[in-house]
Amino acid sequence: KKKIRRINQEREEIRNITLRSQLVKEQQRVVEALIKENPSFKILGYFNTVLAQHKLMSNLARRPETRPPTELDTGHTEVTLDASLTGLNMKTVVELLDTLEQNNRITTKEIEIIRPGYARTVNLNLTIATLEPSSQASETME
């Protein structure tokens, strides 16, 4: 009985590993399709466009900056952007985050909302990222 139970547990583990592998492969296909759809995508240009659409350029505490690209073992490069905005109301924060979320090329890595003292507005520190093919890593700093 113990042997049968162990065999069944191992079968279940193998099935779970196979399912996870299939899920990872599907996610990789989706990422590849997104990258091929717009191979010249630049996160800094996109972010500045979004800020302009929401009329938030004057709310920037400092210029948005991209970090040095990070090579991933998937054959992609992760490009990360940090931005700080001040004097926002929560409606504006939600609208900005919703716009960013609508773009499948962007992933939100970190959000920090700070309410200074008793102010009616908040400050937003935001980190977003995108993936690029490794061959474009040197072009991301434009």
N, CA and C atoms as a LAMMPS dump frame, in Angstrom:
ITEM: TIMESTEP
0
ITEM: NUMBER OF ATOMS
426
ITEM: BOX BOUNDS ff ff ff
-5.0000000000000000e+02 5.0000000000000000e+02
-5.0000000000000000e+02 5.0000000000000000e+02
-5.0000000000000000e+02 5.0000000000000000e+02
ITEM: ATOMS id mol type element x y z
1 1 1 N 0.813 -1.214 0
2 1 2 C 0 0 0
3 1 3 C 0.849 1.268 0
4 2 1 N 1.903 1.271 0.795
5 2 2 C 2.77 2.438 0.851
6 2 3 C 3.422 2.692 -0.499
7 3 1 N 3.785 1.615 -1.173
8 3 2 C 4.427 1.75 -2.474
9 3 3 C 3.465 2.358 -3.496
10 4 1 N 2.227 1.917 -3.476
11 4 2 C 1.201 2.443 -4.394
12 4 3 C 0.959 3.919 -4.101
13 5 1 N 0.871 4.278 -2.83
14 5 2 C 0.652 5.669 -2.442
15 5 3 C 1.824 6.543 -2.919
16 6 1 N 3.043 6.046 -2.746
17 6 2 C 4.228 6.784 -3.182
18 6 3 C 4.228 6.96 -4.696
19 7 1 N 3.884 5.901 -5.41
20 7 2 C 3.822 5.972 -6.878
21 7 3 C 2.771 6.995 -7.313
22 8 1 N 1.634 6.995 -6.666
23 8 2 C 0.576 7.956 -7.007
24 8 3 C 1.015 9.396 -6.705
25 9 1 N 1.735 9.578 -5.597
26 9 2 C 2.259 10.911 -5.281
27 9 3 C 3.253 11.365 -6.337
28 10 1 N 4.122 10.464 -6.778
29 10 2 C 5.098 10.8 -7.809
30 10 3 C 4.407 11.119 -9.133
31 11 1 N 3.365 10.373 -9.463
32 11 2 C 2.589 10.674 -10.678
33 11 3 C 1.991 12.082 -10.606
34 12 1 N 1.445 12.409 -9.445
35 12 2 C 0.852 13.726 -9.25
36 12 3 C 1.916 14.821 -9.389
37 13 1 N 3.094 14.599 -8.828
38 13 2 C 4.185 15.563 -8.946
39 13 3 C 4.604 15.741 -10.403
40 14 1 N 4.716 14.65 -11.131
41 14 2 C 5.094 14.705 -12.542
42 14 3 C 4.038 15.468 -13.341
43 15 1 N 2.779 15.202 -13.038
44 15 2 C 1.7 15.9 -13.734
45 15 3 C 1.759 17.407 -13.453
46 16 1 N 2.007 17.776 -12.197
47 16 2 C 2.114 19.199 -11.838
48 16 3 C 3.299 19.86 -12.536
49 17 1 N 4.419 19.176 -12.585
50 17 2 C 5.602 19.714 -13.265
51 17 3 C 5.312 19.901 -14.746
52 18 1 N 4.652 18.94 -15.363
53 18 2 C 4.306 19.025 -16.777
54 18 3 C 3.366 20.197 -17.034
55 19 1 N 2.382 20.375 -16.172
56 19 2 C 1.443 21.49 -16.333
57 19 3 C 2.156 22.836 -16.184
58 20 1 N 3.052 22.942 -15.207
59 20 2 C 3.81 24.191 -15.03
60 20 3 C 4.693 24.458 -16.244
61 21 1 N 5.297 23.417 -16.776
62 21 2 C 6.146 23.564 -17.954
63 21 3 C 5.334 24.075 -19.144
64 22 1 N 4.143 23.521 -19.336
65 22 2 C 3.283 23.966 -20.425
66 22 3 C 2.879 25.428 -20.24
67 23 1 N 2.592 25.806 -18.997
68 23 2 C 2.213 27.184 -18.706
69 23 3 C 3.37 28.135 -19
70 24 1 N 4.567 27.773 -18.602
71 24 2 C 5.746 28.6 -18.852
72 24 3 C 5.981 28.744 -20.353
73 25 1 N 5.859 27.665 -21.097
74 25 2 C 6.053 27.72 -22.551
75 25 3 C 5.014 28.624 -23.199
76 26 1 N 3.785 28.567 -22.729
77 26 2 C 2.732 29.422 -23.272
78 26 3 C 3.027 30.894 -22.965
79 27 1 N 3.478 31.162 -21.748
80 27 2 C 3.827 32.53 -21.389
81 27 3 C 5 33.036 -22.231
82 28 1 N 5.962 32.176 -22.509
83 28 2 C 7.092 32.557 -23.361
84 28 3 C 6.617 32.887 -24.774
85 29 1 N 5.655 32.116 -25.287
86 29 2 C 5.114 32.4 -26.621
87 29 3 C 4.414 33.762 -26.642
88 30 1 N 3.671 34.065 -25.582
89 30 2 C 2.979 35.352 -25.494
90 30 3 C 3.991 36.495 -25.461
91 31 1 N 5.048 36.349 -24.668
92 31 2 C 6.087 37.378 -24.579
93 31 3 C 6.746 37.583 -25.936
94 32 1 N 7.087 36.501 -26.601
95 32 2 C 7.714 36.606 -27.928
96 32 3 C 6.8 37.323 -28.91
97 33 1 N 5.513 37.013 -28.869
98 33 2 C 4.56 37.664 -29.775
99 33 3 C 4.474 39.16 -29.49
100 34 1 N 4.451 39.535 -28.205
101 34 2 C 4.4 40.956 -27.845
102 34 3 C 5.647 41.694 -28.319
103 35 1 N 6.793 41.071 -28.172
104 35 2 C 8.043 41.709 -28.595
105 35 3 C 8.081 41.855 -30.111
106 36 1 N 7.651 40.826 -30.828
107 36 2 C 7.652 40.892 -32.297
108 36 3 C 6.649 41.915 -32.816
109 37 1 N 5.563 42.116 -32.07
110 37 2 C 4.526 43.073 -32.464
111 37 3 C 5.089 44.494 -32.548
112 38 1 N 5.99 44.833 -31.631
113 38 2 C 6.575 46.171 -31.615
114 38 3 C 8.021 46.061 -31.128
115 39 1 N 8.935 45.616 -31.999
116 39 2 C 10.318 45.384 -31.567
117 39 3 C 11.089 46.653 -31.205
118 40 1 N 10.617 47.804 -31.64
119 40 2 C 11.336 49.049 -31.335
120 40 3 C 10.746 49.775 -30.132
121 41 1 N 9.917 49.105 -29.347
122 41 2 C 9.283 49.705 -28.166
123 41 3 C 10.343 50.215 -27.198
124 42 1 N 10.187 51.457 -26.757
125 42 2 C 11.081 52.064 -25.771
126 42 3 C 10.241 52.527 -24.589
127 43 1 N 10.551 52.009 -23.416
128 43 2 C 9.747 52.275 -22.23
129 43 3 C 9.744 53.754 -21.841
130 44 1 N 10.88 54.432 -21.98
131 44 2 C 10.953 55.845 -21.606
132 44 3 C 10.063 56.692 -22.506
133 45 1 N 10.105 56.457 -23.8
134 45 2 C 9.253 57.193 -24.727
135 45 3 C 7.781 56.927 -24.468
136 46 1 N 7.451 55.665 -24.218
137 46 2 C 6.06 55.31 -23.925
138 46 3 C 5.589 56.013 -22.648
139 47 1 N 6.405 55.964 -21.604
140 47 2 C 6.02 56.556 -20.324
141 47 3 C 5.818 58.068 -20.468
142 48 1 N 6.712 58.724 -21.178
143 48 2 C 6.56 60.17 -21.391
144 48 3 C 5.284 60.486 -22.163
145 49 1 N 4.933 59.638 -23.134
146 49 2 C 3.682 59.818 -23.881
147 49 3 C 2.473 59.693 -22.954
148 50 1 N 2.51 58.7 -22.072
149 50 2 C 1.407 58.502 -21.121
150 50 3 C 1.295 59.708 -20.182
151 51 1 N 2.429 60.189 -19.692
152 51 2 C 2.394 61.365 -18.821
153 51 3 C 1.801 62.568 -19.549
154 52 1 N 2.178 62.761 -20.801
155 52 2 C 1.644 63.878 -21.578
156 52 3 C 0.132 63.723 -21.789
157 53 1 N -0.323 62.506 -22.072
158 53 2 C -1.758 62.26 -22.263
159 53 3 C -2.55 62.615 -21.001
160 54 1 N -1.979 62.312 -19.849
161 54 2 C -2.648 62.586 -18.575
162 54 3 C -2.308 63.978 -18.019
163 55 1 N -1.554 64.762 -18.801
164 55 2 C -1.154 66.111 -18.399
165 55 3 C -0.433 66.103 -17.047
166 56 1 N 0.542 65.202 -16.931
167 56 2 C 1.267 65.043 -15.668
168 56 3 C 2.745 65.418 -15.762
169 57 1 N 3.174 65.965 -16.883
170 57 2 C 4.588 66.309 -17.023
171 57 3 C 5.027 67.296 -15.936
172 58 1 N 4.144 68.213 -15.545
173 58 2 C 4.504 69.201 -14.52
174 58 3 C 4.537 68.588 -13.12
175 59 1 N 4.037 67.372 -12.973
176 59 2 C 4.036 66.71 -11.672
177 59 3 C 5.283 65.859 -11.434
178 60 1 N 6.158 65.801 -12.419
179 60 2 C 7.372 65.015 -12.25
180 60 3 C 8.271 65.652 -11.196
181 61 1 N 8.706 64.852 -10.229
182 61 2 C 9.654 65.337 -9.222
183 61 3 C 11.053 65.4 -9.825
184 62 1 N 11.315 64.484 -10.75
185 62 2 C 12.58 64.455 -11.492
186 62 3 C 12.314 63.691 -12.793
187 63 1 N 13.255 63.804 -13.718
188 63 2 C 13.098 63.096 -14.993
189 63 3 C 13.029 61.587 -14.759
190 64 1 N 12.116 60.89 -15.428
191 64 2 C 12.106 59.424 -15.325
192 64 3 C 13.431 58.866 -15.837
193 65 1 N 13.933 57.854 -15.181
194 65 2 C 15.225 57.291 -15.558
195 65 3 C 15.11 55.792 -15.762
196 66 1 N 15.833 55.297 -16.759
197 66 2 C 15.922 53.851 -16.939
198 66 3 C 17.19 53.366 -16.253
199 67 1 N 17.078 52.211 -15.649
200 67 2 C 18.239 51.574 -15.017
201 67 3 C 19.034 50.857 -16.099
202 68 1 N 20.272 50.494 -15.796
203 68 2 C 21.005 49.674 -16.767
204 68 3 C 20.229 48.383 -17.055
205 69 1 N 20.157 47.975 -18.323
206 69 2 C 19.398 46.77 -18.677
207 69 3 C 19.942 45.531 -17.959
208 70 1 N 19.036 44.617 -17.641
209 70 2 C 19.392 43.368 -16.973
210 70 3 C 19.195 42.211 -17.944
211 71 1 N 20.27 41.479 -18.209
212 71 2 C 20.177 40.306 -19.08
213 71 3 C 19.496 39.177 -18.312
214 72 1 N 18.495 38.568 -18.918
215 72 2 C 17.796 37.439 -18.31
216 72 3 C 18.218 36.152 -19.014
217 73 1 N 18.059 35.032 -18.34
218 73 2 C 18.447 33.757 -18.947
219 73 3 C 17.454 33.275 -20.003
220 74 1 N 16.425 34.071 -20.269
221 74 2 C 15.428 33.719 -21.282
222 74 3 C 15.804 34.25 -22.66
223 75 1 N 16.938 34.948 -22.751
224 75 2 C 17.323 35.547 -24.018
225 75 3 C 16.735 36.934 -24.197
226 76 1 N 16.216 37.495 -23.127
227 76 2 C 15.64 38.837 -23.164
228 76 3 C 16.419 39.745 -22.221
229 77 1 N 16.174 41.02 -22.389
230 77 2 C 16.741 42.028 -21.514
231 77 3 C 15.585 42.748 -20.84
232 78 1 N 15.662 42.9 -19.523
233 78 2 C 14.645 43.651 -18.801
234 78 3 C 15.121 45.094 -18.669
235 79 1 N 14.28 46.011 -19.11
236 79 2 C 14.569 47.435 -18.993
237 79 3 C 13.587 48.004 -17.975
238 80 1 N 14.138 48.626 -16.934
239 80 2 C 13.336 49.137 -15.822
240 80 3 C 13.396 50.661 -15.806
241 81 1 N 12.255 51.268 -15.499
242 81 2 C 12.146 52.721 -15.435
243 81 3 C 11.64 53.126 -14.056
244 82 1 N 12.281 54.119 -13.469
245 82 2 C 11.858 54.681 -12.186
246 82 3 C 11.349 56.093 -12.406
247 83 1 N 10.224 56.409 -11.763
248 83 2 C 9.655 57.75 -11.892
249 83 3 C 9.072 58.188 -10.55
250 84 1 N 9.126 59.486 -10.304
251 84 2 C 8.526 60.076 -9.104
252 84 3 C 7.65 61.241 -9.533
253 85 1 N 6.418 61.229 -9.05
254 85 2 C 5.486 62.314 -9.344
255 85 3 C 4.971 62.88 -8.023
256 86 1 N 4.673 64.162 -8.021
257 86 2 C 4.197 64.82 -6.798
258 86 3 C 2.882 65.539 -7.069
259 87 1 N 2.135 65.789 -5.983
260 87 2 C 0.923 66.597 -6.072
261 87 3 C -0.215 65.954 -6.832
262 88 1 N -0.367 64.648 -6.708
263 88 2 C -1.432 63.937 -7.427
264 88 3 C -2.612 63.652 -6.502
265 89 1 N -3.814 63.646 -7.063
266 89 2 C -4.939 63.132 -6.292
267 89 3 C -5.091 61.648 -6.619
268 90 1 N -5.828 60.931 -5.812
269 90 2 C -5.919 59.477 -5.992
270 90 3 C -6.594 59.103 -7.311
271 91 1 N -7.513 59.91 -7.791
272 91 2 C -8.157 59.625 -9.072
273 91 3 C -7.112 59.622 -10.188
274 92 1 N -6.228 60.595 -10.158
275 92 2 C -5.171 60.685 -11.165
276 92 3 C -4.225 59.49 -11.072
277 93 1 N -3.888 59.097 -9.843
278 93 2 C -3.014 57.931 -9.645
279 93 3 C -3.651 56.686 -10.253
280 94 1 N -4.923 56.482 -9.957
281 94 2 C -5.626 55.303 -10.465
282 94 3 C -5.696 55.333 -11.99
283 95 1 N -5.987 56.472 -12.571
284 95 2 C -6.064 56.59 -14.029
285 95 3 C -4.705 56.311 -14.678
286 96 1 N -3.643 56.838 -14.089
287 96 2 C -2.3 56.595 -14.614
288 96 3 C -1.96 55.102 -14.541
289 97 1 N -2.176 54.496 -13.389
290 97 2 C -1.859 53.069 -13.228
291 97 3 C -2.715 52.202 -14.154
292 98 1 N -3.967 52.593 -14.354
293 98 2 C -4.836 51.841 -15.259
294 98 3 C -4.327 51.927 -16.698
295 99 1 N -3.897 53.1 -17.116
296 99 2 C -3.348 53.256 -18.466
297 99 3 C -2.12 52.378 -18.649
298 100 1 N -1.233 52.383 -17.665
299 100 2 C -0.032 51.555 -17.751
300 100 3 C -0.389 50.072 -17.787
301 101 1 N -1.382 49.693 -17.01
302 101 2 C -1.798 48.28 -16.943
303 101 3 C -2.385 47.803 -18.271
304 102 1 N -2.959 48.703 -19.045
305 102 2 C -3.577 48.331 -20.322
306 102 3 C -2.544 47.909 -21.363
307 103 1 N -1.3 48.318 -21.187
308 103 2 C -0.256 47.97 -22.143
309 103 3 C 0.418 46.672 -21.7
310 104 1 N 0.273 45.625 -22.486
311 104 2 C 0.837 44.32 -22.13
312 104 3 C 2.359 44.289 -22.154
313 105 1 N 2.993 45.284 -22.756
314 105 2 C 4.453 45.34 -22.777
315 105 3 C 5.027 45.815 -21.441
316 106 1 N 4.183 46.4 -20.603
317 106 2 C 4.63 46.982 -19.335
318 106 3 C 4.213 46.083 -18.185
319 107 1 N 5.113 45.952 -17.23
320 107 2 C 4.751 45.322 -15.963
321 107 3 C 5.103 46.305 -14.853
322 108 1 N 4.22 46.422 -13.884
323 108 2 C 4.46 47.302 -12.75
324 108 3 C 5.229 46.508 -11.705
325 109 1 N 6.39 47 -11.341
326 109 2 C 7.238 46.293 -10.383
327 109 3 C 7.071 46.821 -8.965
328 110 1 N 6.881 48.126 -8.843
329 110 2 C 6.776 48.709 -7.505
330 110 3 C 5.969 49.995 -7.559
331 111 1 N 5.101 50.165 -6.568
332 111 2 C 4.305 51.378 -6.426
333 111 3 C 4.428 51.834 -4.973
334 112 1 N 4.768 53.085 -4.789
335 112 2 C 4.816 53.656 -3.442
336 112 3 C 4.03 54.958 -3.468
337 113 1 N 2.979 55 -2.668
338 113 2 C 2.143 56.197 -2.577
339 113 3 C 2.387 56.809 -1.209
340 114 1 N 2.794 58.072 -1.221
341 114 2 C 3.151 58.763 0.02
342 114 3 C 2.255 59.981 0.174
343 115 1 N 1.651 60.104 1.332
344 115 2 C 0.835 61.283 1.626
345 115 3 C 1.617 62.132 2.622
346 116 1 N 2.196 63.233 2.139
347 116 2 C 3.005 64.059 3.037
348 116 3 C 2.13 64.845 4.016
349 117 1 N 2.297 64.551 5.302
350 117 2 C 1.548 65.268 6.338
351 117 3 C 0.048 65.181 6.141
352 118 1 N -0.604 66.333 6.197
353 118 2 C -2.059 66.381 6.052
354 118 3 C -2.481 66.867 4.673
355 119 1 N -1.598 66.738 3.717
356 119 2 C -1.875 67.221 2.358
357 119 3 C -3.047 66.465 1.735
358 120 1 N -3.718 67.124 0.821
359 120 2 C -4.829 66.499 0.098
360 120 3 C -4.332 65.715 -1.119
361 121 1 N -3.069 65.865 -1.416
362 121 2 C -2.491 65.179 -2.574
363 121 3 C -1.455 64.16 -2.092
364 122 1 N -1.047 63.293 -3.019
365 122 2 C -0.061 62.259 -2.704
366 122 3 C 1.103 62.359 -3.679
367 123 1 N 2.199 61.757 -3.282
368 123 2 C 3.361 61.609 -4.159
369 123 3 C 3.426 60.143 -4.562
370 124 1 N 3.879 59.903 -5.773
371 124 2 C 3.917 58.547 -6.308
372 124 3 C 5.328 58.215 -6.775
373 125 1 N 5.873 57.131 -6.24
374 125 2 C 7.122 56.563 -6.746
375 125 3 C 6.739 55.29 -7.467
376 126 1 N 7.181 55.162 -8.692
377 126 2 C 6.727 54.082 -9.555
378 126 3 C 7.907 53.431 -10.265
379 127 1 N 7.894 52.118 -10.297
380 127 2 C 8.889 51.375 -11.062
381 127 3 C 8.145 50.45 -12.008
382 128 1 N 8.423 50.595 -13.307
383 128 2 C 7.814 49.729 -14.318
384 128 3 C 8.933 49.111 -15.145
385 129 1 N 8.604 48.044 -15.863
386 129 2 C 9.632 47.372 -16.66
387 129 3 C 9.011 46.797 -17.925
388 130 1 N 9.895 46.484 -18.857
389 130 2 C 9.499 45.82 -20.09
390 130 3 C 10.617 44.867 -20.495
391 131 1 N 10.3 43.964 -21.392
392 131 2 C 11.297 43.043 -21.928
393 131 3 C 11.617 43.426 -23.358
394 132 1 N 12.886 43.277 -23.697
395 132 2 C 13.348 43.504 -25.061
396 132 3 C 14.236 42.339 -25.451
397 133 1 N 14.373 42.101 -26.762
398 133 2 C 15.352 41.094 -27.172
399 133 3 C 16.741 41.536 -26.73
400 134 1 N 17.582 40.606 -26.375
401 134 2 C 18.923 40.954 -25.874
402 134 3 C 19.715 41.798 -26.842
403 135 1 N 19.515 41.647 -28.128
404 135 2 C 20.283 42.41 -29.112
405 135 3 C 19.994 43.903 -29.042
406 136 1 N 18.879 44.301 -28.42
407 136 2 C 18.539 45.716 -28.329
408 136 3 C 19.047 46.354 -27.057
409 137 1 N 19.715 45.613 -26.209
410 137 2 C 20.117 46.141 -24.906
411 137 3 C 20.926 47.412 -25.019
412 138 1 N 21.784 47.497 -25.981
413 138 2 C 22.619 48.69 -26.102
414 138 3 C 21.829 49.898 -26.61
415 139 1 N 20.676 49.669 -27.226
416 139 2 C 19.893 50.764 -27.782
417 139 3 C 18.919 51.366 -26.754
418 140 1 N 18.742 50.731 -25.606
419 140 2 C 17.72 51.166 -24.671
420 140 3 C 18.071 52.465 -23.968
421 141 1 N 19.285 52.86 -23.972
422 141 2 C 19.684 54.04 -23.224
423 141 3 C 19.512 55.33 -24.022
424 142 1 N 18.854 55.269 -25.169
425 142 2 C 18.645 56.451 -26.011
426 142 3 C 17.824 57.515 -25.304
